[in-house]
């Protein structure tokens, strides 16, 4: 009996040791398992702006740092509407997720995800809206909600570009709209915007209610300030998010090199927006913030204080024809100051060739964003034989009308990519008088506006 008991104990010890060894061997797997889906909170009757909603927009730093890039931290349903008033009959949520700033540090981010009511889309468009603002209440996630006050407070771009997103929904696609300027509204900080955009796509793909397959074809779209995010995301994708199946990126009015945008806009009608971009950049680059704090003259300091909480409409209207460079008390041309030069170099596009087809359209002339740096960007990409770029210049143009006339052709090109039609290899450049003369593109734009108008009366978007 004693011998049998001893033998039994030895067997138990052996089994225990084996279990411990198995658990130890799989400890890494257990630690890195996919996180459990987060609970989805119901929509609020009246949304709060980010400034009054820190729990969602600024979760605890340790919680953000513990998450993987694109991992969802919180989610909730939202009611979206045109101009904050007219509800859309679609499924819509907000997700709070982890991304990285320009220094590789964890930062919170928020995106709006949408799909046709009750659908299971197999395509996704990431729509980078030109927020171009410095107040958090101007962020797209707040501006597109019903009963949002953002439009009344000067966020005029987001509700207009939201109609482009509705054009994607009308075709049955899913849509993700990231707040790509980040929690500090770092307007014009391209590398930050690119990372938040890519992580927003990751979050949308992982969000179970969207019902998107992991290999979903993804397209990106952005104009002007939205092109900052789209262009940097396209360049960063190969190294930052290589697993994403991004099949094309369409961008227009491209601020490829902010140095030339600043030079072109100084003393001009858009100088108020230029100063807003300088302030936005200082929120992501501490060295620039220190320079402005030290060397801005009294007028510059006063303008920075006032403009620091405004949406795009009022930021653009405040201080046109301003000598922005003259506000900085430095020796020589401020644009050649080492700190300014470094920030402009960091935010310049063209450092890597996107590993996806690109559709680029640009006005020539464009009174805000000069065409020369966009030509240079395309030439830089096309030195690589693997580059696929379709570049269109519109000559009867200016900055705002080129978005309207070029949006239809850009969406047609993106639709082909999302439908699996390969882009023509290599690079091509086309000069057009007026892109609105493209009959198919104009027809698509008119259908988009027509369906958006029909949705004012409750028609579901993209189904039936």
N, C-alpha and C positions, 0 to 999 in steps of 0.2 A: 504493500500500500504506500509506504514511504517512497519507494523507488518510482511508482507511477505518479505520485504527487510531484516529485521533483522534476520528472520528465514533462509533466503538464506545465509546470512553471517555466521550464526552459522554452517550451513551445510558445507560451504566452509572451515571454520576453522577446522571442524572435519575431513574432508577429508585430508586437509593439514597435520594435526597432525598424521593421520594414515600413510600417505606417509612418513613423517619424521621418524616415529617409525619403519616402514618397512625398510627404508634405514639404520637406525641405527642398527637394528637387524642383517642386512645382511652385515654390514660393514666389519666384519671379513672375510666373504666369498669373498667379492669383493677384499679385500686386498691380499688374498692368491690364487686368481684365477691363472690358468696356464698362463705363459707368452706367448705373441703372438710370432709366429714363426719368427725367424730372417731372414733377406734377405740373399740369397746366392750369393756371389760375383763370377764373372767369374774367370777362371784360369788365372794366369799370364803366359806370354810367357816364361819367365825365372824366376824361383823362387828365392826369397831372403833367405839367411840363417837367423835364428832367431835373430842373433845379429844385423841385418840390418832391421828387421821387428818387432819392439817393439809394434806397434799398435795391431798386432794380437796375438803375443806371451806374451805380458805383458800389457794387457788392464789396464785402470785406476783402482787403488786399490778400490775406492769406488764403482765402477761398479761391480767388482768381489765380494766384500763383500755383496752387495745387492742381489746377485743371490743365488739361492738354490744350494745345492750340485748336480753336474751333469747338471745344467742349462746351456744351450748354450748361449754364449755371441756374438759370430760371427761365420760365416761359409763361406766357399768358395770352389769352384771346384778346383781340382788339376789334373794334368797329371802325372800318376805314370809310372815308367819304371824300367826295370832290369838294375842294375849297372849304373843308371842315364842316360842311352842311349837308350835302346830298349823299346819302349812304350808298355803298356799293354792295351788291348781292354776291359776295365772294367769301371764301374761308380765309381768315386772316389771324395772324398771331405776331407777337414780338418774342424774340429770344435774346437773352443776355448771355454772353459767351466770353471766353478768354481769347485775347490776341496778344501780339507783341508790339511794343513801340519801336522807334528807330534804333534804340540801343539794345534791343533784344530782351527788354524787361517786360514782364507780364502787365497787361493793361486790359481793363474791361471794355467791352464793345456791345453794341445793340444793333439788331437788324429786324426789319419787318419781313415776314414770309407770307406769301399769298398763293392761292390756287383757285381755280374755278370751283364753285360750290359742289362738294361731294365727290370730286374727281380724284383720280390717281395719276397725275401727270408723269410723263417719261422724259420731259425736257425741262430745263431750268435756265432762266435768264437772270443774271445779276445786274441790276439796274443801279448805276452810280449816279444819283441825283446831284446836281450842282448846288449844294447847300450854300456855299460861298458866304458864310455868316460867322459871327463870333459869339452869339448867345446860344446856350444849349436849347432853349425853347424854339430855336429855328431848325433843329435837327429834323431830318425827314421822318423819323419814327413818330415824332409828336405831330408834325405838320400834316400828315396824311390821315390822322384820326378824326372821327366825327366829334364835333364840339371843341376841337383844338382852336386856340386863339392865334396860332402862328401866322396865318394869312393876314389877319387884321393887324398884326404887329410887324408886318414887313417881309415875311417869307413868301415872296410872290413866285419864286422859281419852282419850289417843290410841288405845289399843286398843279402847275402847268406840265412839268415833266412827269408827274404821276400818270398823266394820260398815256404817255409812251409805255409805261408799265402795264396799263390796261390793254394796250395793243397786244402785248405778249399774252396776257390772260385770255384775251379774245381768241387766240389761236390754241388755247388749251394748255399752255405752258405754265409751270410754276415760276414764281418770281421771288427773288430776295433783294431787298433794298437795304444796304448797310448804312449805318451812320458813320461814314468812313473818315470823318474828321476827328473821331475819338472823343473821349469824355471831356477833354479840355477845349474842344472846337478849334483844333489846330489847322485852320484853313490853309491850304496850299502845301501842306507837308506830305509830299507824294509817297515816300517810302512807308510812312505810317498808314496812309490811306490804302496803299496796295496790300499790306498785310491784313488790315481789318477786312478788306474786300474778300481776300482769299479765305480767311477764317470764317467769314459770313457764309460763304458757299459751303464750307465744311459743316457748319452748324445747320444750314438748311437741309443738306443731304442726310444728316444724322437725326433730324427732327421727325419722329415717327408719324405725327399726323399729316405730314406732307406726302408720305407714301412714295418717296423717291428711291429708285434703285441706286445702289452704290456707284454703278458705272453710268449714271445718267449723263447724257450730253449736256454740257453747260456752255452758254454764251455770255459774253459781257458787253455792256453798252454804257457809254457815258459821253457827255458833251461838256466842253469848257472845264469848269471845276470838277465835273464828273469824269472828264477825260484824264485829269490828273490821277485819280484813283485807278481808272481802267488801265491807263498806260503803264503805271508802275506795277500794278498787279500782273499784267501780261509779262513784264520783264522779270518779275520775281518768281513767277509760278514754277519755273524749272527747278529752282533750288529750294523754294519755301514750301511749295505744295505740289510736288511732282505727281502725286496719286490722283489729282483731280483731272477729270476728262473734259477739259475746256477745249472746245472745238473751234472757237473763233472769238475775236474781240473787235467790236466796232466803236471807234472813237472819233469825235469831231471837235473842231475848235481847240486844237491840242496845245496846251501850254508846255511845250517840249523843253524850253529853257527859260526859266523865270527871269534870268538876267535881262533878256530882250523884251519880255513882257513889261518889266519895270521901266526899262529905258523908253520903250514905246509909249507907255501910259503916263509917264511923268509929265506934269503940267497939262495933261489932257482931260477930256471929259470923264474918263474912267479912273482918274487918280484917287478918288475915294475908295474904290474897290482895291486899287493897288496898295494903299496904306493898310487896308484891312488884311490883305494877304501877308504883309510884313509883320503885322501884329500876330496873325495866326501862326506864322513860322516861328516866332519867338516863343510860342507856347510849347513847341516840340524841341527846340534847340536852345538850351540854357545859356550858351555863350552869346547868342544873339539877344536873348532877353537881357543879359547883363549889359551888353553894349547899348541897347535902347534905354535902359534905366539910367545909365550914366551919361549918355551923350545926346539924348533927344532935347531939343530946345523947349521952352515953355509952351509954345503953340503945339508942338508935336506931342508933348506930354498930355496936354489937355485933350487933344483929339484922340489920342490912344485911350484915354480914360473913358471918354464918351462913346467912342466907336466899339470899345471892347465888349459891349453887351447888346449890339444891334444885329438885326437880320439884314439880308442882302439889299433890300430896297433902300433902307435908310443909310446903310453904309455906303452905298453907291451915290446916293443923293447928297451926302454930307461931304463937303470939301472937294468938289470937282475943280479942275484946272489948278490943282495944288502942286507946288514944287516939293514932292515927297522927299527927294534926296536932300533938299535944302533944310529939312527939319533936323538932320543929324549933324552935330557939330564935331566933325572929324577933319583932319588934314587931308586935302585932296578930295577926289571923288569918292563918296561913301561906298559906292558899289565895288570899289577896289580895295576896301578894307579887308584884311585877312579873314576876319570872322564872317563878314558878308559873303566874300568870295567862296569860302568853304561851304556855307549853307547852300549857296546857289549851285555849287558843283554837286553836292550830295543829292539835291532835288532835280538835277538835270536828267532827262530821259536819254536813252541811247547807250547805256552801259552794258546791256546784254540784249541778245536777239530773242524775241518771244518764240516759244516753241509751239505756236499756234498760228493759223492764218489771221491776218490783220486787215481790217477795212478802215481806212483813214480818210476823212473828208475835211476840207479846210477852205475857208473863204480867202480870196485874194482880190481885193484887199480885205483885211479884217482889222478894224480900227483898234481892237483890244489886243488881239494875239497875232503878231506878225507871221506871215507865211514862211519867211526865210528859215527860221529854226525848225519848222515842220518839214521843209524840203531836206534840211540837213539830217533830221532824224530818219526820214525814209531812206536817204542815201546811205546812212550808217547801217541801218538794218540790211539793206540790199547788197552790201559788200559781202555778206555771208550767202553762199550759194543755196543754203537751206531755207532762207527767208521766203515767206509767202506774204506779200503785201499788195493790196489794191489801193491806190492812192488817187483821190479825185479832188481837183481844185475847182472851186466855183468862182467865177469872175464878176457876175452881177450880184454882189453880196455885201453884207456886213455881218457883224458877229451874231446878232439875234436871228436874222432871217435865214442865215445858213443852217442853223439848227432846224428850223421849220422845214426848209426845202430839202435838206439832206437826210432827215430822219427816216423818211419812207424808203429810199434806196438802201440805207444802212440796215433797216429791219428786214428787207427782202434778202439781202446778202446773208444776214445772220440766220434767217429762216432756212435757207439752203444748207448752211453748215449744221444746224440742229436736226435737219431732216436726213443727214448723212451724205449729202452731195458734196464731193470733195471740191475744195477751192482750186482755182487754176494755179498751178505751181509757178513759183518765181514772182517777179515784181512787175507791176504795170502802173503807169501814171496817165491819168486822163484829165484834160482841161475841158470844163463845161461852162457854158454861159450862165444857165440857171437850172439848178437841179430839180426845181419844181416842174420842169418840162418833161421829166421822166414819167411816162404815163402810168407805169405799174407802181412806181413809188408813190406818186400822187394819189392813185386809186387806193392804195393801202392806207395812206394817211387819212383820206376822207372816210374810209370805212371805220378806221379807229375812232375818229371824232364822232361819226354817226352812231356807232355802238356805245360810245361813252355817253352820248346824249340820251340814247334809249335806256341806259342804265339809270338815268335820273328818275325814271318811272318804275324802277324795281326789277327791270329785266336782268336775269342772271348773266354774268359775263363768262363766255367761253364754254358754255354747256348748252345742249339742245339746239 
